[in-house]
Structure formats: C-alpha cells, structure tokens
C-alpha cells in the first residue's frame, strides 16, 4: 500500500481512539501557562498560571495579541509546552519542530536556527515574548515555558517577514509560587548538561526567578563539540492590584564546532561513514554571545488593557567553516573551500498594545491598537580562506577529507564589509467581533515604514531603500457547537528586497520591490474535551515578486518569479485519558516554482520540503511512579536544493523514553533517540552540505524539586 494512505489510515485510527477515549478524560479545567501572564485574584488579564502536566494549551496571547482561545483563532498554531519539552528532552528548536505539522528544520549551515515554514525558508522569523529576535544563532530551551509555532503570513501583528510562519519563545517569568528545580543530564557522545530553575516570592508584591544552563557535549560527528552557558534572572513587581512590571536579563554564550555535514555523489548523499568530517575541525568553530534586556509594563483600567514591551538585544556572532563541494567523476576527490563571517547587531524594539472590550448592541468587540518602533544596527565582515595562502579551493581524498592544511583568511574581491542601519515604525489595528454564539470574525491592518541605510566600507558606496508595507488579515469563524469551530482566513506578509537578514544592498536590489506572501486557509478545530483537541487545515500560500532573469536581457533582473505551496495538515494534542498524553500530526506539502526565478525554472520543486511528514508522540503512565514514552517521526524524500539534482532520502525514526519517580522530590528519566539505530539524513543546506542523523543515542536525566 502507498505510504500516504497508510499515514492517513494511521491518523484516522488515532482520531477514532481519541473519540472512544474522550468520555474517559478528565473534565477538570487545565491550568496551562498562558504566555507568562500571572492571574492574581483581583486582576482580569494580568498574571501567571502554573504549567500543567498536559501537552494541551487552551488559549494564546501571541496569535492575536489578546488572550484568545485557540478555538477562536482562524489560523494553524501549535504550542509545545514545557512539559512536552521535558518529556522528550528537547534541546533545540530543531527538536521542537519535528512534532509540528508542516514545518521542517533546515541545516542552517549548522551554525544557526533555520526553519522551512510551508515551503519558505527563514533564519529570521524568531520572536521572544512577541518581539523580534532575528540574528542567526542557536537558541536554547532552558528558560522557556512554551514554544509557539504559527503557520501562514503573520505581518499584521509581527511586521516584515513571517511569510510562511514564525516561532515565538515564551520565557518563564517570576511568579508567586516557589519553585526549586535542578536537572542533571548525561548520555551518549559525552553529553553533559545541567539546568537550574529557582523562583522565590520576595514579598506579596515582588518575586524573583533565576534560570541557568551549562552544557559540555560532543557529537557522533568526528571531533564536533559544543559548550554553552546561559543565565536568565527575571523580576516581577506588582505595585497595585491592576499593574504589573516584569524585568528580564539573559546572557547566552555558545561555542561549537562548525560542521557542514557531508557531500553528495550521483544525486544521493555520499556513501561515507556518517561521522566523516570535511576540513579541519580544530580550525572550524562557531561562537555566539547574546545579551537581552527586556521590560514589560501591563495595566488593567476597567475594560482597557495597556501593555508596553521593550527589548534590547546585543549580538556578537562569528563562524569559521570548511565547506564540502562536488565530488569528481572518478569518486576519488572532493573539493573544499573555507571562509569566516562575523556579525555584530544591536536591536532595540518597543511595542505598545491597547486592548479594549466593547459592545455595540448584541455584537461584542475586542479592539486592539498598537504601535511598534525599532532600530537595528548591523556590521558584517567576511573573509575567504586561502589554502597554503594561495588557493581558494583544495582537492582532498574522497575517503579521507579531514585535513590539517594551513589556511589563511583574508578578504577576496567580493567579501562583505558593510554597515547597515534599519529603522521601523508601525501602527496596527484589529477587531475581534463576536456576532453571536455561532459567528465570529477577525479583521486587522498594519502599516510598516521600513528604512534601510547601507554603507559598503570597501568602496564607500552609500545606498538606501524605504518600503511602506500594508499588511491585511481577515478571518471568519463558525462554531456549530461550543467545542468546535470552522474557519477561513486570508493574510499577507512582505519581505523587503534586502532579505530576512538585510545583510547587503546593491544598485540592483535597491530598486526591487518587496516579495509578497499571500495565504488562503480553511480549517477546523475540535475540543474533544477540555484536555484533548484535534485540528485540520488546508491552505494555498503564494510567494510573488521574486527575482527572475529577463529572458531578453540576461543582465537585467525582473520580478516575475513565483512559488506556490499547496498543503493540508492534521494535528492532535492533549490527554486521551488521565494517564495517556499524545501529540503529533500529519502534513502534506506541494511546494513548486510556478514562474521561473533566478534560482530555478518553472516546475522545479522547492528545496527541503518533503511531500509527507508524520509524527506521533505518546506518553503513558503505567503506574503512579512509572511512565513510558514512544514516538515515531516519518519524513518522505526531499530535494537538497532547488535544482532538484540531489535527493535527501526519506526516513522513519523511532524514539522512546522511560520515567520513574524515585520519590516526590526525585525523578529519573531516560530518552532513547533513534531506537532502531537506522541510518538517515536529517536535513541539508545545499547539494553538498547534507547532515546525517544521529545513530542510537541515550540521554539520562535526574531532576530534583525541593
């Protein structure tokens, strides 16, 4: 039987099981953490709630900037809770998205987070408590209460980018319930990691929380290592019953080996041991030093809620790497190149949101008005590697590509040395309308003024570009019963011509209009009970105004390129019974070039977008102290690059876990990744940069709460 029907049957069977078990599940209201908001007895919106043991969350602040039940959000959104992160011992955003339908993790040259959202790759659509966090680095999960993944264009609330979707990290904040937790982790490939989470009420108005991390680990990849440390203190102050102030500082230092994976041969990943390293691992490294300062002020004045958020981010990032290239026809040699790149960026953003509840006759309104101001300053500098101080490439043996050849790094004629200033001013308005118990709508509009000033330090060129972007959103929701909704949604986002990292500007791109993302989506959501829900969506996402070469004049760039992703998704999250928690889903995606771009002709498939993606994680509590977990991830084959010449094979991976409560204070957990020890390839950056997946690996975690 073809794989797609098998997966569809599996999803249908699970849905049937959910219906059968629905009556057994508890109807107690969930007390999930909602975006770090603290519920005090006399406050309507401001507050915090304790994280539940369930995987399901009932409402979100992020999707609409108002506390809205997910059932009433006309958009695909998946929330990965702190409990799920703990149960699966997730360590990265790449781990998180493996259980999110329609999302895949891109290799990102193995020096940054990069995600493919509905066929659109981005290294910048990341947010921290709803504020932009767009520099290329690896984010950790040690201090998060949840990770929220929104699919489809989101510019109406978040501004430029967000064409295929975005990821928002929600920090743990200081609250008024004492928490003292220490976690120690060790495992395969010399994995060693420790985290601390301490929350203390200092008075009835003030609370302090500290999260910290240290990790020193190796890898199944030869000579690949990782060291990182982080600390995140937060302070909450409630000066009056309806006012709350939250302050946070985070420092993250991440150092690791730069590893671009393996090359390919004759359209497939090269048949070499999966630990093969290309280049000199002692000369390959990535360093990121990140500092965040944030402040949130929230005040409830009757029906009016006022929220102001300020985030300052200082980023210092450097990577130096060796890049495997093509293999010769005799399969005896492979080409290596090398370069390094440094980025310094400072971000300062301020958001003010006003939310007001009003009624006109029998119609209820939740009105949102917002203002966002921001500035970003970036310096980019790149050097090319010269082998033996002479050549920019080197042929090395196919079966022995690890080298110690001396390399000198200096600028070539095209290497970047530039400075960029970006400025943002945006206003937005939204109305969530409840016409009746059955019918709701959401309409919104955002105006962005995005200014970019670019200086090329190599030749003194000064270029600029200004874009005024208008991003609408409209959705309608029909609720035939209180526990189910059907929706239709339309949304638009834009990506300025300088790209998601606005790392350069030329006399050509200076004239190019922003790319446009238009999403049409129909969906359904069903709260089978208070602990378990199912979602489904079908969508079309068009990306237009992409660059193409003028067939009449190859020296000219025209904006006739277009890509399209058609797809549908199905997801399940929550508890089937009080002992059985489930999360997962299935996604079908068809992403193709509809009109020729500079990268590919019409008809080509978009890179790194598998047609089929299926995941299912189960946790079952066998006895009060003993639980087990079992997960399956399936991904069909995909192309490594848009030229469609190299295929990254599909795979099925099985993961497992065992949980044991030694006492109320001590918990032991063991997770097994790739239980069947299958050889597979997890992602790629290009035809010659392909990352193998880990062989069987075990991580043991000991957690104490006191």
N, C-alpha and C positions, 0 to 999 in steps of 0.2 A: 504494500500500500504506500502511496506517496507520503512524504513527510508532512506536508501541510494538512491533509485530512487527519493524520494521526494526532497532530498537535491540536487540531480543532476538537477532535473527539476527547482528548485529554482535558481540555478546558471545559467542554460540555459536561464531562463526568464530574469534574470538580465542582462545577456550578450546581449540579444535581445533589451532590453531597452537602453542599452549603445549605440548600433548601431543606434537605432532610434533617439537618442538624440545627436549623435556625431556631426551632422551638426549644432546644435544649440550652441555648446560650443564655447567659445571664442578661437581665434587662436593667441591671444597675447602671446608672449614668457613669460614663467614663470621665476621669479627671485628668485628661491629657494636658500636657503643657501646650499652651497656645501662644507661640511667638514670644515667649519670655514675658508675657503680661501677667501682673500679680493681682489676684482677686482679693481685695480686702473687703471686710464685711459691709462697709458703707461706700464702696466705690463701684460705679456701674461698669466701667470699661477697664480702668487701670488695674493692673495686678498680675499675679503669677499663680499658676496652679502646678501641683506636683505631678511629675511624669508618671504615667501609668505603666503597667506591665504589658498592656495591649499594644499591638502594632498600628491600631487604627486611631486616626485623629478626626474629630468631627468638624472643626472649623479652622479657618486660617485668616490671618491679617494680611498676608502677603499678596494674595491673588487679586484683592480689590482695595487694599489699604484700609479696609474696615473689617471688624470681626464678623465674618460671614460663614455660615455653614457650608461645607464643601458641596452639599447637595444643591445649593443655590448659586454655585459658581459655574457659569457656562464655559467651561474650559477643562482640558485634561490637566490634572495636577496630582502628583504623587508625593506623599510625605513619608520620609524614612525617619522613624522615631529613634530616640536614644536607646530604647530597649532593643530594637532590631539591630542597631549598630553594635551593642554589647553582645547580643546573642551570636552574631556572625563574626565577631572580632574584626569589624571593618576598620581599615587603616587609612583609606584614601577615598576621594570622590570617585575614582575608578571602581572601587569596590561597591560603592553605593549604587551606581547607575546600572550595574549588572542585573539588578532586580527591578528596574524601571522600564516599562514597555516603551519602545520607540526611541530609545537612547542608547548610544554606544560610546565607549571610551576610545578616543584617538590616541595614538602613541605620543603625540606632542613632543617628538624627538627625545622622549624620555628625560625631559628637563622641566616639564610643566603640566598642569591640568589642561586638557583639551577634550571637548565633548562634541559629538555629532548629534545635533537635535533635528530629527525629522529630515535628514539629508543635508543639513547645513552645519559645517564645522565652525567652532568658535573657541578661541582661547581667552576671551574677554567677558563672556556673559555670565559673570560670577558676582554675587552680591552678598553683603554681610549685614544682617538685620535690615534688608531692603535698600542698602546704599552700595553704590558701585565699588567693586574690588577687582580691578581689571588687569593687573600686572600678571605676567606669565611666571608662575611658580607653583609648587605643590602645597596644597592646603591640608592641614591635619584635622582630625575629628575630635580631639581630646576634650575640647571645651564647648561642644555643641549639644543643644537639647533636641535638635532635629535638623534635617536637610530637606528642603522643599524644591521639587523639580516641576517647573511649569513648562508646558509644551505649547507651541504656537507663538506668533509675534506678540510682544508684550510692551511695545514702546509707549502705549498710552499711560502706563504707570512708571516705567523704568527708563524711558528715553531711548536713545540711539542703540542700534544692535538688537539683541534679543530676537533675531529673525526667526529662528527655529524653536527657541525656548531659552530658559535660563535656570540657573541654580542659585538658590538663596540659602545661606547658612544662618541659623538662628542660634545665638550664643546663650549659654547658661548665664543667668544673672543672679545677683544676690537676692535672697528672699528671707522669709521669717520662719523657716523650718530648718532646724540644724541638720547638716549633712557632713559626715566624715567618712571618706572612702579612699582607700589606697588599692591600686591594682598593679600586680606584677605579672609580666608575661615573658615567656621564653619558648623557643621552638626550633624547628628545622632551619638550616642555613644560618646558624648562630644568631637567631632572632632574640633580642633582649629589649624590653620596653617596660617603662613604669609611668603611671599617672597618679595624680593626687587631685581630689575634689573635696574642698572643705568650705562649708557655708556656716556662718555664725551670725545670729541676730545680736547686734551690739546694744540695742535698746528697742523700745516698741516702735521707734521711727527709723532706725538705721540698721542696715545689715551689710555684711562683708562676705565675699566669696573669693576663693582662690582655686584656680585650676592650673596644673603644671604637668609637664611632659618631659621625659628623657628617653631617647632610643638610640641604640647602637647595634646595628644589624648588618649581616652580609646578605648574599643572594645565591640562588642556584647558578647564576651567571658568573663566569670566571672573573675573580678579582673585583666584583662590583660590591660596593659597601655604601652604607647610609648612616649618618649621625645627625640627629636633630634634637633640639631642646626648645621648650616654649614655656611661657608663664603668662597668666591672664588673671589679674585681680579685677574685681568689679565691686562697686559700692552703690547701694540703693538707699535713698533718703526720702522719707515721706513727711514733708514739713506740715502738711494739712491733709485732712481726710480725702480731698479730691485732687491732690497734687503729688506727683512722684518724679524724682530725679534719679537717673541711673548714669554712672560713670564707669568707663572701662578702659583698660590699657592692656595691650597684648604685644609681646615680643616673641618672634619666632626666628630661630636660626637653623637652617637646613643645609647640610653639606652631604653630597653624594657623588658617586662615580657617574660620569656621563656615558651613557650606553645606548647606541643607536640600533642595537639588535643585529640581525644577520641579513645577508644579501639574498638574492633570488637567482635561479637559473632555469631557463626554458619555461618560464611562466609560473613557477612554483617556488616556495621558499627553498633555499639551498639545502641540500642533504648533508648537513654538517651537524656535529653534536650541538645540542641546544645551549650549552654553556660557552660556545665559541665567542671570543671577544675580538673585535676588529679594531686594530690600532694599539695604542699604548695605554692600558688602564691607569698606570701611575701618572700619566700626563692628561688624563681626562677627568674633569671634575665640574660639578655644579654647586654654586653657592647662592643662597638667598637669605637675606636679612630683612625682616619685615617688622615694622612698628606701627601699631594702630592706637590712636586715641579717639574715644568716642564719648558723646554725651547725649542723653535723651531727656527731654522735659515733657511731661504729659500732665494735662489739667482737664478736669471734667467740670464744666459750668452748665448745669442743667442738661439740656439736650445737645449742647455743643461740646465736642471733644477737640482739644488742641494738642497737637503733638509736634515737637521740633526735634530733629536729629541732626547732629553734626559728627562728621567722621573725617579725621586726618590720617592719611596713610603715607608712610615713608618706606620706599622700597629700594633695596640695593641688590641687584641680581647680576650674576656672572656665570657663564658656562664656557668650557673649552672642550671640544669633542673631535673625534675622528669619525668620518662618515664613510661607510662601505658603499662602493659603487658597483658597476657592472662587472660580470664575470666574462672572461674571454671565451671564444667558441670552443677551445680545447678543454675548458674547465680545469685549467691549471693555475690561473692567476686571477686576482680581483683587484680593482682599483681602490685606493684610499685617498681621501682628501681630509683636510683639517682646517678648523677655524675657531676663533673665540668671539664672544659677544658680551658686551656689558650694557646694562640698562639701569639708569637711576631715574626714579619718578617720585614725585610728591603730589598726592591728591588731597584736595580739600572740598568737601561737599556739605551743603546744608539743605535740609528738607523741612518744610513746614506744611502740615496737613491739618485742615479743618474739616471735621465731620459733624453733620447736623441732622438730627432726625425730625422730620416734619410730616404733616398730614394735610392733604387737600381733599376735603370731602371724605370719601371712603378709600382714597388712594394714599398709601404710605410711601414716603421718600426717605432714603438715606443719601444725603448730599455730601459730596466730597469736593473740596477745593484745595489745590496745592501749588506750592512754589518751590522750585529747586534751583539753587545756584551752585556753581562749581568751577574749580580751576585745576588744571593739571600741567605740570612741568616735567618734561622728559628729556633725558640725554641718552643717545645711543652711540655706541662705538664698537666697531668690528675690525678684527684682524684676520688675515689669511695665513694659514700655516705653510711654510716652505720647508720641505724635506731636505735635509743636509744644506739648508739655507739657499737652495737653488730652485727646486721644482715644486709646483703646487699640487702634484699628484704623484702617487707611488704605486707600482705594481708589486703585490705581495703574493706568496703562495696561497692557493685556494684552500688548502687544508691546514695552513699554519699562518693565519692572518694577524696574530698578535705579534707586535714588533717593539723594538726599542730604538728605532732610527731617530736621530736628533731632529727636532723641528724648531724652526724659528718663526715667531709670529710677528707679522708687520702688515701694514695696510697695503692692499693692492689698489688698482685704479678705481674699482667700483665699491670698495668697502665704505660702510656708513660712518659718518662722523657728523652728527647733527643735533640740533636742539629744537624742541617743539614746545609751544605754549598753546594750550587749549582752554577755551572758556565756554561755559554753559549757563544759559538762563532759560528756564522753562516754567510754564504755567499749565495747569491741567484742571479739568472739572469732570465730575462723574455723578450720575444719578442712578441709584438702585431703586427701582419702582416696583411696588407690590400692588397690583391692581385688585387682586382677590386671592383667595387661598390657592387657586389653581394657577394663576398667571403672574409672572414677574418679568421684568426687563432690566437690562443694564446698558446705559449709553454713556460714552465718555469721549473726550477730545483733549489732546495735548499739543501744545506748541513749543518747539525747541528752537532756540537760536544757538547754533554750534559754530564757534570760531576756532580756526586753526592757523597758527603762525609758525612757519618752518624756516629754519636757518641751516644751510649747508655750510658747515665750518671748513670744508675742504676748498670750496671755491667762492664763498661769500654770498651765494645766492640767498635771497630772501623771498619766500613765496607765502601766499596766504589763501585761505579758502573759507567762505562763510556759507553755511546752509541753514535755511529756515525750514523746519520739518513740521508737518501737521500729521498727527497720528490718531486716527479714529478707532473706536471699538464699539461694537453693538452686539447685544445678545438678548435672546428671549428664552424664557424658561416656562415650561408647562409641567405642573405637578398633578397627575391624575389622582394620586393618593399622597398622603403626607410624607411617606417614606421613599418616594421615587420621583425622579424628575427627568424630563426630556428637554434638550436644549439645542439651540442653533446659535452660532457665534461667527462674527466677522471681525477681523483685526488686521492692522497694518503696522509694519515697522520699517525703518530705514537704516542703512549702513553707509556713512559718509565715504567718499572716494579714497580717503587715506587708510581705509581698512579698520579692523577692530582694534588694532594696536597703534593706529595712526603713526607708524614708525617712519614714514617718509612721504614726501610730496614732490612731484616733478611738474614740469611745464605742461605735460600731457594730463596727468591725474588731477592737476589743478582745475582743469576745465570739465571734469567728468561729474555727472550728476550722481547723487546717492543711489545705491541699489535699493530696490523696493521689495518687501516681503508681504505677500497678501495671503491670508489664511481663511479658508471656509471650513467650518467644522460642525458636525451634527453628533450629538452624544446622548447617552443615558446614564443615570446614576441610580442606584438602588440600595438603600439602607435596609438590608435583610433583617437586621435587628440593631440594637444600639452598639453592638460590638463587632459587626461584620458588614462589609459593603462590597458591591460589585460595580464596575464602571465599564463603559464601552464608548468608543468614538470612531467616527470615520471623517477623514479630512482631505483637503487638497491645499497644498502650500506652493505658491508660485513665487519664484525669485526672478525679478526682471531688472532691466538696466545694467546687466552685467556686461563686461567688456568683450568686444569681438574685434577681429581684424577686418578692415574694409577689403572686400574681395577685389575692388577696383584699384585700391592703393594700399599695399601691404604696410606702408609706413604710417597709416592713419588708424586710430582706434575709434570705433563706433560702439554705441551702447544698444546693441540688438540682441545680445546674449540672453538666454532664458533657461532656467531649470524648473522642474516641477517634481514634487513628491506627492504621490497619492498613497494613502495608507489607512489602516484601521487598527485599533488597539482594544484590548480587553484586559481588565485587571481585577484582582481580588485582594482584599486586605482585611485582617481582623482575626477574631476568635470564633471558630466553629463551635467549640464548647469551652467550658472554663479551663480545660486542660490542653486544648489544641489551637495553636496560633498558626496562621497561614498568610503568606504574601507572595505575589507574583503576577504573571500575566503573559500575554502573547501579543506580538506586533507584526504586522505585515507592512512592508515599505517598498514602494517602487519609485526610486529617485533617478531621474534621467535628464540629459541635456535636451531641451526642446528646440532651442535655436543656438547655432554654433557660438561658442565663446572662444577666447584666446587660448583656452586650455584643451578644448575638445570639440569635435563635430557633433552635430545633432544626432541623437540616437544613443550616444555613449551613456553608460551608467555612472552615476556619481560615486566617487570613491568612498570606501569604508561604510557602505550602507547595505547590510545584509537584507535579503528579502524577508527572511523569517527569523524571529527572535522569541525564545520562550524561556521563562524562568519560573521556578516554584520552590519556595522555602517553607518547610513545616517544622514546628517545634511542638513536642508533645510531652506533657508532664506525666510520666508513668506512675510515680509515687510522690508523696509530698517532698522528699529530698532529691528525687532523681528525675531528670528530664533528658530527652534526646532530640536531636535536630537532623534533618535531611533536606538537602537542596539539590536541584537539577537546573543547569543552565544549558540551553541549546542555542547555537547561532549558526545559520547557514553560511555558505561561502560568500565572499565579497571580493571586490577588486581592491588592490592596494593603491592604485592611482587611477585618475580619470581617463588615461589612455587605454585602460581595460586590457593590458597585456600580461599582468601578473595577478594570479588568483590566490587569496588567502583562504585556505580550506576551512570549511565549517567544522564544528566540534560539538561534543556533548561532554559536560563536566559534572561530576557528582561530588558534592561536599557533605560533610557530616559533623555532628557535634554531640558531646555528652556533658551534662550539667549535674553537679552534685553539691548539695548544701551540707557542708560539714557541721554547721551549727547556724543559728540565726545570724551570726556575725561573719562567718567564713564560708566562702563559696569557691568551688573549684570547677573549672571549665576546660574542655579540650576541643579544639576545632581541627578538622582534617580537610585540607583543600586538595581537590583532585584525587578523591578516594581511590579511583580505579587506575591511577597513575598513567593516564593517557597522554600521548604526545600531541600537542596542539599549538596553534599560533593565535595569540590573543588580539593583536592589532598591528598597525603599521603606520609609517609616516610617508613612505614612498615605495616604489618598486624594489628598492634595495635597502630599505630600513624596515625590517619586519621583526616584531618582538615575539619570541616563543613564550608560551605559558609555563607556569611553574609545574614541575613534577609533584608527586605526592609530598605534601608538607603538613606538619603537625605543629600547632601552637597551643601551649597550655597556659591558662590564666588563673591566678589566685587573687581573689578580691575580698577585702575585709571592710566592713562597715562598723563604725563604733561611735 
